[in-house]
């Protein structure tokens, strides 16, 4: 980043001659983070209207930015401009509520803020002495988790009777808010499954698993299984080219199958309904042409 053609003398990383290099100037921290937070907020506000899958080709960024590394640093505003004009248009937007491919990519305001604070503190917690607070917090959180799961006290580091024999490291946890999010995702996936089962042009290939529905245009007297494979491949490509939805595929029993994965943090029932309407409309157009 920071590779736009600019006046190098104005953007030297070291400032005026004799001025000390300050990579962590507190005034810069405040200024940069305010702008970064505004960018993040604006991104989440507008991501729904962006094409989920970008219309770019491999190597596109080399045409947008200089091939050689910059000799001088650029102002933060220049870098943010490049981010908006060159990087964002080339992204597959996993945060989009119209993203139904692969698996859900969830996030939250608290998680973003937590990452920001953790990055600023830059703690390396490989021993208790290296990071007492981080170590204590991890142990405490694991004890909370053990209580939430009604595990025996032997799993806990501290119990009501004193120090326990349990402990460990955090590999992944959840919360009531996350559980509610999962329940909502499963309900929307179940709704989509019912949509598919209600249209005799499609079939649900395997039983729905949590928030994932595997479906396809089914073969019939006028369409062989091989032809149905090609029809499903074409359907996926057409859907993804619209930028209004993004689906992936898998293979089940040698058959080409579409995957509809619900779970983006911004997804609502209206996005699932809109995707289904797009699937039906695109399928009708394909069958009419053929």
PyMOL commands that set and color helices and strands:
alter all, ss='L'
color gray80, all
select helices_A, chain A and resi 8-10+26-49+60-64+76-90+109-121+132-148+153-155+176-197+225-242+269-289
alter helices_A, ss='H'
color red, helices_A
select strands_A, chain A and resi 158-159+162-163+202-204+212-217+248-252+255-261
alter strands_A, ss='S'
color yellow, strands_A
deselect
rebuild
show_as cartoon
